[in-house]
Amino acid sequence: MSEDKTKLAIIIPCYNEELIIKSTVETLLKVLDALVSKGKISSESYIYLVDDGSKDSTWAIIEDLHSRFGTRVKGTKFIRNYGNQKALIAGLLGVKEVGCDCVVSIDADLQQDENAIEKFIDEYHNGAEIVSGIRNDRKTDSFFKKYTALCFYKLMNLLGVKIPPNHSDFRLVSYKALEILEKYSESGLFLRGFFHELGLKTAYVHFDVKPRALGSSKFNLFSLTSLALNGITAFSVVPLRIIAVIGVLTVLGSFLLALEVIVEKYILHTTPDGWATLVILFAFFGGLQIFCLGIIGEYMGQIFNEVKGRPRYIKEKELV
């Protein structure tokens, strides 16, 4: 396929983004125009917005943008909020249905450098099926978010999910990758792990993160924790195996403790005081049991959500 025939789609998940969505779309249309003028993409390339159940005027603005720019700005609206990952999946499968050769996902606040999209396209033309964006640094993050993110990536790698540090959902994927995605029906699909495990030819592009111009991030501690837990339980059973090992070690430890009590009572003829020790041990193992049950509960919750077979999301409206 020649470069100027590459039909690019840009998907943007939106949730209460009335302050910035208009300027974001206008900025990205300029990026598309520049790439068209350079002969790198087709003039039929477009933007696809996914309104993830916004409660403000985000959808009204999307409708207005569609009226102004026609088929260059498409969109879909959920009946309620389903979360960022499902909005991304809806966008990816939506543009596959509409038609494209490759698709780039980017956040609505454009903190991710939109100029890096050209590098994504260059890597795609060099044969990459997936081009992942990697942040150069986390200067724009708070101390808490920076180090919890670092711990998350290290933990994922320890659990066997080899995701590059500072990896984000700013990426390009080819139509071939979209065809594979369509075959995965699981509800709690974690896209960063999914695209990494496919095994398709992957390239990496580093980019700078800009401060958010208007509004506030829709990711809070709860949503980030949910995303992290979903990523761990969706792609690794190592925590369950760790629980099994802890169980075996605990049983061995209890046998040793019982042996010590027998020796002290029947051989040394001393009765151990041990009340403080017993309290500490009961508190420790009680907390450990609750923690292990919590991990098991996360996996059971994933199973529960999957076996119900409910749709990932329900669209209310679509503009194509």
TILO-122954 format. One record per residue (C-alpha): residue in one letter; x, z, y negated. Coordinates in steps of 0.1 Angstrom, whole numbers, always signed. Layout:
# TILO-122954
+---------+-------+-------+-------+
: residuo :  east :    up : north :
+---------+-------+-------+-------+
:       a :     X :     Z :     Y :
...
+---------+-------+-------+-------+
***
This chain:
# TILO-122954
+---------+-------+-------+-------+
: residuo :  east :    up : north :
+---------+-------+-------+-------+
:       m :    +0 :    +0 :    +0 :
:       s :   +14 :    -9 :   -34 :
:       e :   +18 :   +19 :   -59 :
:       d :    -7 :    +6 :   -84 :
:       k :   -34 :    +5 :   -57 :
:       t :   -30 :   +43 :   -49 :
:       k :   -63 :   +59 :   -57 :
:       l :   -57 :   +94 :   -68 :
:       a :   -83 :  +122 :   -70 :
:       i :   -77 :  +155 :   -88 :
:       i :   -98 :  +184 :   -77 :
:       i :  -104 :  +215 :   -99 :
:       p :  -122 :  +246 :   -86 :
:       c :  -141 :  +262 :  -114 :
:       y :  -157 :  +296 :  -118 :
:       n :  -169 :  +307 :  -153 :
:       e :  -144 :  +283 :  -171 :
:       e :  -166 :  +273 :  -200 :
:       l :  -138 :  +281 :  -225 :
:       i :  -112 :  +257 :  -210 :
:       i :  -128 :  +232 :  -187 :
:       k :  -134 :  +205 :  -214 :
:       s :   -98 :  +206 :  -226 :
:       t :   -85 :  +207 :  -191 :
:       v :  -104 :  +175 :  -181 :
:       e :   -93 :  +157 :  -213 :
:       t :   -56 :  +167 :  -206 :
:       l :   -58 :  +155 :  -170 :
:       l :   -74 :  +122 :  -180 :
:       k :   -44 :  +116 :  -202 :
:       v :   -22 :  +123 :  -172 :
:       l :   -41 :   +98 :  -151 :
:       d :   -39 :   +72 :  -179 :
:       a :    -2 :   +77 :  -182 :
:       l :    +2 :   +72 :  -144 :
:       v :   -20 :   +41 :  -145 :
:       s :    +0 :   +26 :  -173 :
:       k :   +32 :   +32 :  -153 :
:       g :   +17 :   +14 :  -123 :
:       k :   +18 :   +44 :  -101 :
:       i :   -19 :   +49 :   -94 :
:       s :   -51 :   +28 :   -95 :
:       s :   -73 :   +27 :  -125 :
:       e :  -101 :   +39 :  -102 :
:       s :   -85 :   +74 :   -99 :
:       y :  -107 :  +102 :  -110 :
:       i :  -112 :  +140 :  -114 :
:       y :  -135 :  +160 :   -91 :
:       l :  -147 :  +194 :  -103 :
:       v :  -162 :  +221 :   -80 :
:       d :  -184 :  +246 :   -98 :
:       d :  -181 :  +277 :   -76 :
:       g :  -215 :  +292 :   -87 :
:       s :  -205 :  +298 :  -123 :
:       k :  -228 :  +321 :  -143 :
:       d :  -219 :  +306 :  -177 :
:       s :  -222 :  +270 :  -191 :
:       t :  -195 :  +255 :  -169 :
:       w :  -218 :  +232 :  -151 :
:       a :  -235 :  +220 :  -183 :
:       i :  -201 :  +211 :  -196 :
:       i :  -192 :  +192 :  -164 :
:       e :  -225 :  +173 :  -167 :
:       d :  -216 :  +164 :  -203 :
:       l :  -181 :  +152 :  -193 :
:       h :  -196 :  +131 :  -165 :
:       s :  -220 :  +115 :  -191 :
:       r :  -190 :  +108 :  -214 :
:       f :  -165 :   +95 :  -189 :
:       g :  -187 :   +82 :  -161 :
:       t :  -172 :   +79 :  -127 :
:       r :  -138 :   +91 :  -139 :
:       v :  -153 :  +127 :  -139 :
:       k :  -172 :  +137 :  -108 :
:       g :  -184 :  +171 :   -97 :
:       t :  -204 :  +193 :   -74 :
:       k :  -221 :  +226 :   -79 :
:       f :  -225 :  +254 :   -54 :
:       i :  -258 :  +274 :   -53 :
:       r :  -237 :  +306 :   -55 :
:       n :  -201 :  +318 :   -56 :
:       y :  -183 :  +312 :   -23 :
:       g :  -147 :  +318 :   -33 :
:       n :  -117 :  +297 :   -44 :
:       q :  -106 :  +286 :    -9 :
:       k :  -140 :  +273 :    +0 :
:       a :  -143 :  +255 :   -34 :
:       l :  -109 :  +238 :   -26 :
:       i :  -122 :  +228 :    +8 :
:       a :  -154 :  +214 :    -7 :
:       g :  -133 :  +194 :   -32 :
:       l :  -110 :  +180 :    -5 :
:       l :  -138 :  +170 :   +18 :
:       g :  -158 :  +157 :   -12 :
:       v :  -132 :  +133 :   -24 :
:       k :  -126 :  +121 :   +11 :
:       e :  -162 :  +112 :   +13 :
:       v :  -162 :   +96 :   -22 :
:       g :  -129 :   +77 :   -14 :
:       c :   -93 :   +82 :   -23 :
:       d :   -58 :   +77 :    -9 :
:       c :   -45 :  +111 :   -19 :
:       v :   -56 :  +141 :   -37 :
:       v :   -40 :  +168 :   -60 :
:       s :   -56 :  +203 :   -63 :
:       i :   -49 :  +222 :   -95 :
:       d :   -63 :  +253 :  -112 :
:       a :   -87 :  +250 :  -140 :
:       d :   -65 :  +270 :  -165 :
:       l :   -37 :  +244 :  -162 :
:       q :   -11 :  +272 :  -159 :
:       q :    +4 :  +249 :  -133 :
:       d :   +23 :  +221 :  -150 :
:       e :    +1 :  +190 :  -149 :
:       n :   +32 :  +169 :  -156 :
:       a :   +44 :  +177 :  -121 :
:       i :   +16 :  +155 :  -107 :
:       e :   +38 :  +124 :  -114 :
:       k :   +66 :  +140 :   -92 :
:       f :   +39 :  +146 :   -65 :
:       i :   +29 :  +109 :   -66 :
:       d :   +66 :   +98 :   -64 :
:       e :   +71 :  +119 :   -33 :
:       y :   +39 :  +105 :   -18 :
:       h :   +51 :   +69 :   -24 :
:       n :   +84 :   +80 :    -7 :
:       g :   +64 :   +87 :   +25 :
:       a :   +53 :  +124 :   +22 :
:       e :   +19 :  +132 :   +35 :
:       i :   +18 :  +166 :   +19 :
:       v :   +36 :  +176 :   -14 :
:       s :   +36 :  +213 :   -21 :
:       g :   +41 :  +229 :   -55 :
:       i :   +66 :  +258 :   -56 :
:       r :   +67 :  +280 :   -87 :
:       n :  +101 :  +283 :  -103 :
:       d :   +95 :  +320 :  -112 :
:       r :   +68 :  +346 :  -117 :
:       k :   +75 :  +355 :  -154 :
:       t :   +38 :  +351 :  -163 :
:       d :   +27 :  +376 :  -137 :
:       s :   +24 :  +413 :  -141 :
:       f :   +49 :  +436 :  -124 :
:       f :   +23 :  +446 :   -97 :
:       k :   +12 :  +410 :   -90 :
:       k :   +48 :  +397 :   -89 :
:       y :   +59 :  +422 :   -63 :
:       t :   +28 :  +423 :   -42 :
:       a :   +30 :  +385 :   -39 :
:       l :   +66 :  +387 :   -29 :
:       c :   +57 :  +413 :    -2 :
:       f :   +29 :  +390 :   +10 :
:       y :   +51 :  +360 :   +16 :
:       k :   +78 :  +382 :   +33 :
:       l :   +51 :  +397 :   +55 :
:       m :   +36 :  +363 :   +64 :
:       n :   +71 :  +351 :   +74 :
:       l :   +77 :  +382 :   +95 :
:       l :   +43 :  +376 :  +113 :
:       g :   +54 :  +341 :  +122 :
:       v :   +36 :  +321 :   +94 :
:       k :   +65 :  +304 :   +77 :
:       i :   +51 :  +298 :   +42 :
:       p :   +76 :  +291 :   +15 :
:       p :   +78 :  +319 :   -12 :
:       n :   +59 :  +312 :   -44 :
:       h :   +39 :  +285 :   -27 :
:       s :    +6 :  +278 :   -44 :
:       d :   -25 :  +257 :   -40 :
:       f :   -11 :  +232 :   -64 :
:       r :    -4 :  +204 :   -39 :
:       l :    -9 :  +168 :   -30 :
:       v :   -23 :  +158 :    +4 :
:       s :   -28 :  +123 :   +18 :
:       y :   -60 :  +108 :   +33 :
:       k :   -45 :  +113 :   +67 :
:       a :   -43 :  +151 :   +61 :
:       l :   -79 :  +151 :   +49 :
:       e :   -90 :  +134 :   +81 :
:       i :   -73 :  +163 :  +100 :
:       l :   -88 :  +189 :   +77 :
:       e :  -123 :  +175 :   +85 :
:       k :  -118 :  +184 :  +122 :
:       y :  -113 :  +221 :  +114 :
:       s :  -147 :  +238 :  +113 :
:       e :  -136 :  +274 :  +109 :
:       s :  -151 :  +292 :   +80 :
:       g :  -122 :  +313 :   +69 :
:       l :   -96 :  +285 :   +68 :
:       f :   -65 :  +296 :   +48 :
:       l :   -52 :  +263 :   +33 :
:       r :   -17 :  +274 :   +25 :
:       g :   -11 :  +282 :   +62 :
:       f :   -32 :  +252 :   +74 :
:       f :   -13 :  +225 :   +56 :
:       h :   +20 :  +241 :   +65 :
:       e :   +13 :  +242 :  +102 :
:       l :    +1 :  +205 :  +105 :
:       g :   +36 :  +192 :  +109 :
:       l :   +31 :  +162 :   +87 :
:       k :   +60 :  +150 :   +65 :
:       t :   +62 :  +175 :   +36 :
:       a :   +80 :  +174 :    +3 :
:       y :   +84 :  +202 :   -23 :
:       v :   +82 :  +200 :   -60 :
:       h :   +92 :  +229 :   -82 :
:       f :   +73 :  +235 :  -114 :
:       d :   +70 :  +260 :  -143 :
:       v :   +39 :  +282 :  -149 :
:       k :   +25 :  +283 :  -184 :
:       p :    +7 :  +313 :  -200 :
:       r :   -31 :  +310 :  -198 :
:       a :   -44 :  +296 :  -231 :
:       l :   -80 :  +309 :  -230 :
:       g :  -101 :  +331 :  -208 :
:       s :   -89 :  +353 :  -180 :
:       s :   -79 :  +348 :  -144 :
:       k :  -107 :  +351 :  -119 :
:       f :   -83 :  +366 :   -93 :
:       n :   -85 :  +404 :   -92 :
:       l :   -70 :  +429 :   -69 :
:       f :   -99 :  +427 :   -45 :
:       s :   -99 :  +388 :   -43 :
:       l :   -62 :  +387 :   -39 :
:       t :   -63 :  +413 :   -11 :
:       s :   -91 :  +394 :    +6 :
:       l :   -71 :  +362 :    +4 :
:       a :   -40 :  +379 :   +19 :
:       l :   -59 :  +395 :   +47 :
:       n :   -76 :  +362 :   +55 :
:       g :   -43 :  +345 :   +56 :
:       i :   -28 :  +370 :   +80 :
:       t :   -57 :  +372 :  +104 :
:       a :   -63 :  +335 :  +104 :
:       f :   -28 :  +325 :  +114 :
:       s :   -12 :  +354 :  +132 :
:       v :   -21 :  +378 :  +160 :
:       v :   +12 :  +397 :  +156 :
:       p :    -6 :  +428 :  +140 :
:       l :   -27 :  +431 :  +172 :
:       r :    +5 :  +430 :  +193 :
:       i :   +21 :  +456 :  +171 :
:       i :    -9 :  +479 :  +177 :
:       a :    -4 :  +475 :  +214 :
:       v :   +33 :  +484 :  +212 :
:       i :   +24 :  +515 :  +190 :
:       g :    -1 :  +525 :  +217 :
:       v :   +25 :  +523 :  +244 :
:       l :   +51 :  +542 :  +224 :
:       t :   +25 :  +569 :  +215 :
:       v :   +17 :  +574 :  +252 :
:       l :   +54 :  +577 :  +260 :
:       g :   +58 :  +601 :  +232 :
:       s :   +29 :  +623 :  +244 :
:       f :   +45 :  +624 :  +279 :
:       l :   +78 :  +636 :  +264 :
:       l :   +60 :  +662 :  +243 :
:       a :   +41 :  +674 :  +274 :
:       l :   +74 :  +677 :  +293 :
:       e :   +89 :  +697 :  +265 :
:       v :   +60 :  +722 :  +265 :
:       i :   +62 :  +726 :  +303 :
:       v :  +100 :  +733 :  +301 :
:       e :   +95 :  +758 :  +273 :
:       k :   +66 :  +776 :  +290 :
:       y :   +77 :  +777 :  +327 :
:       i :  +115 :  +775 :  +326 :
:       l :  +125 :  +790 :  +292 :
:       h :   +95 :  +813 :  +293 :
:       t :   +89 :  +809 :  +256 :
:       t :   +56 :  +800 :  +240 :
:       p :   +61 :  +775 :  +211 :
:       d :   +46 :  +785 :  +178 :
:       g :   +40 :  +748 :  +168 :
:       w :    +8 :  +752 :  +148 :
:       a :   +23 :  +734 :  +118 :
:       t :   +37 :  +707 :  +140 :
:       l :    +4 :  +702 :  +157 :
:       v :   -14 :  +699 :  +124 :
:       i :   +11 :  +673 :  +112 :
:       l :   +10 :  +654 :  +144 :
:       f :   -29 :  +654 :  +145 :
:       a :   -30 :  +642 :  +108 :
:       f :    -3 :  +615 :  +115 :
:       f :   -19 :  +601 :  +146 :
:       g :   -54 :  +604 :  +132 :
:       g :   -44 :  +583 :  +102 :
:       l :   -25 :  +559 :  +125 :
:       q :   -56 :  +554 :  +146 :
:       i :   -78 :  +547 :  +116 :
:       f :   -52 :  +522 :  +103 :
:       c :   -51 :  +504 :  +137 :
:       l :   -89 :  +504 :  +139 :
:       g :   -89 :  +488 :  +104 :
:       i :   -66 :  +460 :  +115 :
:       i :   -87 :  +454 :  +146 :
:       g :  -118 :  +454 :  +124 :
:       e :  -104 :  +427 :  +102 :
:       y :  -100 :  +405 :  +133 :
:       m :  -134 :  +414 :  +145 :
:       g :  -148 :  +405 :  +111 :
:       q :  -132 :  +371 :  +113 :
:       i :  -147 :  +365 :  +147 :
:       f :  -181 :  +377 :  +135 :
:       n :  -180 :  +353 :  +106 :
:       e :  -170 :  +324 :  +128 :
:       v :  -194 :  +328 :  +157 :
:       k :  -224 :  +329 :  +133 :
:       g :  -216 :  +292 :  +126 :
:       r :  -229 :  +293 :   +90 :
:       p :  -219 :  +266 :   +66 :
:       r :  -189 :  +272 :   +45 :
:       y :  -209 :  +265 :   +13 :
:       i :  -241 :  +249 :    +2 :
:       k :  -241 :  +223 :   -26 :
:       e :  -269 :  +224 :   -52 :
:       k :  -260 :  +193 :   -72 :
:       e :  -234 :  +165 :   -71 :
:       l :  -223 :  +140 :   -97 :
:       v :  -205 :  +109 :   -84 :
+---------+-------+-------+-------+
***
